[in-house]
Structure formats: structure tokens, C-alpha cells
Amino acid sequence: MEQKNLTATVTEFVLLGLTQSPELQRFLFIIFSIVYLTTWLGNFIIITTVIFNHQLHTPMYFLLANLAFIDISDSTVSVPKMLLGLLSQHKTISYNECILQMFFFHFIAGAMVFLLVVMAADRYVAIHKPLQYLTLMNRGVCVGLVAGTWMGGLAHSAIQIGLVLQLPFCGSNVLDNFYCDIPQVVKLACTDTYLFELLMVSQSGVLAIIIFILLLISYTIILVKIRTHLKEGKRKALSTCGTQIMVLCLIFIPFIFIYARPFRKFPIDKVVSVLYTVITPMLNPIIYTLRNTEMKKAIRRLMSRILFSGREMKT
């Protein structure tokens, strides 16, 4: 790939993608197309099941449906562009598209982090205040909390992108990645970015570490409470909390690896990026449905209803 050294302001970026091998590109296109379709299907089934099954109209499943929507949105920001790049040897993205991609990526990622905090709080209230749970976590509170997660994600992304827009880009325009992300873009700025990187690491990486540790502590407290005090529904509560801890690790560990360190390139960076932009949004619905008996039963009932309705229409 020929690198462009521009003397004027950069108007587009060249994405090197995952590989330069045409054969491997075609193979990865097939694999990631299946993953992307599975992500949409799995999360869409969760959302649809929660909407149409009145037994799942509870705070926990309302939050789960919102997480499924975030997973779909998260993968849609980066995966379609990656798939298009795998079909072409010349991968470019305009400066404005790059900024928009970074904005929505961090907007959705921020909302996801805050939603995971809300989901942990929901489990805490459910275990520690079971008799007041539905009163404390009523519909208005749940809607307000979810709206707050999106506002938090918007504020996080606006700060990040506002800082990026202050940087001049007038040199190399080659990004060694399959999508635009702040660590790679910042390194192309034709100015000293040390202070900027310090702000970004503290605003994203350090904050993610703190939230991750606090969430692990809160779930530990919840698990201790379940084991020592809860008599009814212990297995279901343990399974629910275990599932949410698995999702926490899938989301936070790759995120911390990328954003809680100086913006330096490591060989494993692309693998980690694929993990949290492509794979994790697909795994979340699988983890939740496989470990949740109530959700599995609701999905089977919904599928049976759809199939039965289809047969009636044919006859």
C-alpha cells in the first residue's frame, strides 16, 4: 500500500485493514459476514422476545433488551466498513466519515459501560431489597436510567471527539487498522500529542479500570449475599450474576488493553479490536440465552407462535 505524504490538510485516511492477502480477505469476509448476521439475529431475537413476552416485562429484561440494541449498534458502526474493505484492495475513508465513525463508536461504547453499571445496580437492588425491588426499579426509573446511559455516552464521546478536532492532520494518512479509532488517528497528527494522549488515557482507560474494579467488587458483594442469605431462587440469581460478570470481562478487558496505555502499536492490537468490535456483540446474546432458562423458554414459545401462525396462513 503506497503511503501518501500530504503537505495540505488530510481529507481522507487509508485503512490497511486486517490483511493484504486477497485469499485471506475473502475467507475473513465470509467468516465476519456470518458473525455480523449472527449478531443481528441473536440480539434481534432477544429484543423481540422481551417486547412480545409479558412475563419478561421486568427491569432486568428491559435492561437486557437495551444491551442487545447497543450490541447491534456497536457492531454496525465498524463491521460493515470492515466487510467492504475486505472486498477491496484500496480502502479509504474520508476525514468526516472517520470523525463520525469515532464519534458513534465511543458514543455507543460509553452508553454500554454506563448500562453495565445500571445492570449491576439493578441486581444489587433485586438481591438486597427484594420486597421493594419493583417499586424502586419501576418503569419510569428504568427509562430514566437508560436515557442517562445514552446521555453519559454522548458526553464521553463529545469530549473525546472535541479533543481530536483540535489536532492538525497534514502528514501521513495511513491507518494500520480496519476502522477509525482514536489511538491510531491521534498518532497521525502533525503536532506533539503527549498531553492529548494523557487526557485520553485518563478520560477513557483509567475511568474504565475504576468502573471495572467497582463492578467486580459490587458483584462479589452480591454473590456473597446470594450464597449466605438467599434461599429461594438462588440458582437463578447466581446464574444471572455469573452471566453479567462474563459479559463485563468480555467488554472491559479488551477496552482497558487498548485505551489504558500510551497510544503505541502492539502486534496484538488488531486481534483485540476484532474481539470487542466484532466478536463480543455476537457472544453477549449467546451467553445470556444459554445461561437463562426463562429466556430460552420465552424464545421457544415465540418461535413456536411464529411457526404456528405461518402454518395457519398457508392453510
Buried (B, 14 or more C-beta within 10 A) or exposed (E): EEEBEBEEEBEBBBBBBBBEEEEEBEEBBEEBEEBBEBBBEBBBBBBBBBBEBEEBEBBBBBBBBBBBBBBBBBBBBBBEBBBEBBEEEEBBBEBEBBBBBBBBBBBBBBBBBBBBBBBBBBBBBBBEEEEEBEEBBEEEBBEEBBEBBBEBBBEBBBBBBEBBEEBEBBBBBBBBBBBBBBBBBBBBBBEEBEEBBEBBBEBBBEBBBEBBEEBBEBBEEBBEBBEEEBEEBEEBBBBBBBBBBBBBEBBBBBBBBBBBEEBEEEEEBBEBBBBBBBBBBBBBBEBBBEBBEBBBEBBEBBEEEEEEEEEEEEE
